[in-house]
Each structure stands twice: as structure tokens, then as C-alpha cells.
């Protein structure tokens, strides 16, 4: 099997000091039933910004604006044959959060604060660290989203 690299993007979307997390469908091959954030793989030729806007529209049916890159992490998959690099951005939307619609990849969404994150199970260590960075940056920039 050939080695490959994948670049992913993710959205830290806040509302009233809480961040949006999505529960992956049990049908998903990678981390079924785990919590993550809106986002996905970049397509060839896309910028990270274009990819994240597309993924947010596809996954939660919201148009977003990117504020700033926030976190980057990488991990090895497929028994050492895959290398994933994920870039997370702070984002905002002018749309009502009532407009959130999940697609087939996710089965549930939840808004959590930093304390709830610490107690949350079914979230990868990498994602937990990234979400913590999202909360840190949100507080550091004193965002009112």
C-alpha cells in the first residue's frame, strides 16, 4: 500500500462562549461515534479557507467567515501508511444557529463550554487539545460570539 498525506480543516464555531461539536455517525470508518468539529478534507487546488467554507455548508448548512487560524495537529493512520494534518480556524456566522442541519456524516450536535470538554468522552486526545486551544484563543481575543 502506498503512503499518502491528507490535509483537513476544521471550524471552531462559538455561540455565547460555547463551541459547536458534532458526533460522528456510527457508520463512519474513522472514529465512529466520536465528537469532532465541522470540517473535512481539502480537495486538490482548494485553499484551506475555501475548503472550510465548503465543508461547513455541507456538514451544518451554515455560511461561515474565518477569523483566524487557531490550531494545527497531525497524526498517523492506516497502520503507518497515512499522514493527516488538520488546521482549525476560529470562525463566525451571521446566520441563526437555528439553521444548523446535520448531514449523514454526523448524528448529533452539542454546544459545550470548556469545563464540559474536560469531562467529555468519545473525543480523541488530539481533538481535545485542539478544542482547548480554541477556547484559549477565544478568551484571549475576548471575542463576543
C-alpha positions in Angstrom: 0.0 0.0 0.0 1.2 3.4 -1.0 1.7 6.2 1.7 -0.4 9.3 1.4 -1.0 12.6 3.1 -4.2 14.4 3.7 -4.9 18.0 4.8 -8.0 18.6 6.7 -9.6 21.8 8.0 -12.0 22.4 11.0 -14.2 25.1 12.4 -14.3 26.4 15.9 -17.7 28.0 15.9 -18.7 29.7 19.1 -22.0 30.9 20.4 -22.3 32.6 23.9 -18.9 31.1 25.0 -19.8 27.6 23.9 -18.2 25.7 21.0 -20.1 23.6 18.5 -19.2 19.9 18.4 -20.6 17.2 16.2 -21.0 13.4 16.9 -19.7 11.3 14.0 -22.1 8.7 12.7 -21.6 5.1 13.8 -21.4 4.3 10.0 -18.2 6.4 9.6 -14.9 4.4 9.1 -12.8 6.8 11.1 -13.7 7.3 14.8 -17.4 6.4 14.6 -19.4 7.8 17.5 -16.6 10.3 18.4 -17.1 14.0 18.8 -15.4 16.4 16.4 -16.0 19.8 14.8 -17.4 20.9 11.4 -14.8 20.4 8.7 -13.1 17.8 6.4 -10.6 17.2 3.7 -9.3 19.8 1.3 -9.8 19.0 -2.3 -7.0 19.3 -4.7 -6.4 23.0 -5.6 -8.6 24.4 -2.8 -7.2 26.8 -0.2 -7.8 25.9 3.4 -10.3 28.8 3.6 -12.3 27.6 0.6 -12.3 24.0 1.9 -13.6 25.0 5.3 -16.4 27.2 3.9 -17.5 24.3 1.6 -17.3 21.8 4.4 -19.3 23.9 6.9 -22.0 24.4 4.3 -22.1 20.7 3.5 -22.0 19.5 7.1 -24.0 22.0 9.1 -25.7 24.1 6.4 -24.2 27.4 7.5 -22.2 30.0 5.7 -19.2 31.0 7.8 -16.5 33.6 7.9 -13.0 32.8 9.0 -11.5 34.9 11.8 -8.0 33.3 12.3 -6.1 30.0 12.2 -6.0 28.7 15.7 -4.5 25.2 16.0 -2.7 22.5 13.9 -2.2 18.9 14.7 -1.2 15.8 12.8 -1.5 12.1 13.2 -0.7 8.8 11.5 -3.4 6.5 10.3 -3.8 3.3 8.3 -1.1 1.4 10.1 1.5 3.9 9.3 0.5 4.5 5.6 -1.5 7.7 6.1 -0.4 11.0 7.5 -3.2 13.6 8.3 -2.6 17.2 9.0 -5.5 19.2 10.4 -5.8 23.0 10.6 -8.5 24.5 12.8 -9.8 28.1 12.4 -11.9 30.3 14.6 -15.0 31.1 12.6 -18.2 33.1 12.8 -21.5 33.2 11.1 -24.2 35.8 10.7 -26.9 33.1 10.4 -29.1 31.9 13.1 -27.8 28.8 14.9 -31.4 27.5 14.5 -30.4 26.9 10.8 -28.0 24.1 11.7 -28.8 21.0 9.7 -26.7 17.9 10.0 -25.8 15.7 7.0 -25.3 11.9 7.1 -21.8 12.1 8.5 -23.0 13.2 11.9 -25.9 12.2 14.1 -25.9 14.8 16.8 -24.6 18.2 17.7 -24.0 19.9 21.0 -22.7 23.3 22.3 -20.2 22.9 25.2 -18.1 25.1 27.4 -14.5 24.4 28.4 -15.5 22.6 31.6 -17.8 20.3 29.7 -15.0 19.5 27.3 -12.8 18.2 30.1 -15.5 15.7 31.1 -16.4 14.6 27.5 -15.7 11.1 26.4 -15.5 9.8 22.9 -13.2 12.6 21.7 -9.7 12.0 20.5 -6.8 13.4 22.6 -5.7 15.5 19.5 -9.2 17.0 19.2 -9.4 17.7 22.9 -6.1 19.6 22.8 -7.2 21.5 19.7 -10.6 22.4 21.3 -8.7 23.6 24.4 -6.6 25.9 22.1 -9.8 27.1 20.6 -11.2 28.1 24.0 -7.9 29.8 24.9 -7.8 31.9 21.7 -11.5 32.7 22.0 -10.8 34.0 25.6 -7.5 35.7 24.6 -9.2 37.7 21.8 -12.1 38.5 24.0 -14.5 37.5 21.3 -18.2 38.1 21.8 -19.6 35.4 19.6 
